[in-house]
């Protein structure tokens, strides 16, 4: 779970051949088969949807706790993506999982951006810069999937794309076309935002956890 920047101070179906001996572990292939599912994605998506329905509360402590919970969702899904890339042999199934992961992470980043904007009102540069960084991470996560899919936008993105676009417009972040969205663009957004945030009173803020780009 990451620290909140600036605002702190500022988931068995298996066919077994023969009868296994008591206590015998499942073969690795069967473990992989059982593990290649969307249970973890469902769980984390449910968390994000619940957070979107329920505000974090009014106190700074409650809001900071919510930010940390969203950062945990992003981290869990980064790990889940790595696991599924190893255990899922069906490429179409794997890609569908990756699209859902990106959509859920982007949704979490949108909520983080809203929290950062709310808690950094004392310094306009951070109030805009931190959300810009998080929304750039969200847009890159979505664009990586779209671009790897030849420009096709997954149905899983239907709800989150307008949310990212609306929030980006509210903090002055111009989102490029999918084909023009890259790690370089994201890094440039981060660099510009960090430079602006550096003018805020100490302690200096740290960026939100980035979404790992596909290999």
Number of C-alpha atoms within 10 A of each C-alpha: 14 15 17 24 21 23 24 14 11 17 10 8 8 11 7 10 6 6 7 10 7 6 6 8 10 12 9 10 11 17 15 17 15 15 17 21 17 18 11 15 22 15 12 21 21 13 17 21 13 11 16 14 9 9 13 17 12 8 9 13 12 13 21 22 17 20 26 18 19 26 22 17 21 26 19 16 23 19 11 17 19 14 14 20 18 11 19 19 13 10 10 10 14 20 18 15 22 24 22 23 28 29 26 29 31 28 26 30 31 29 25 26 28 18 22 27 22 14 20 22 14 14 17 14 18 27 23 23 29 30 31 29 27 30 32 31 27 27 27 26 27 29 23 21 25 18 16 12 13 9 13 11 17 16 11 16 18 11 11 21 17 11 16 24 16 13 18 23 13 12 17 12 19 12 18 14 9 18 13 12 19 19 15 10 15 20 14 14 20 20 14 13 20 20 12 16 23 14 13 18 13 11 13 16 21 15 18 23 19 19 19 17 16 13 6
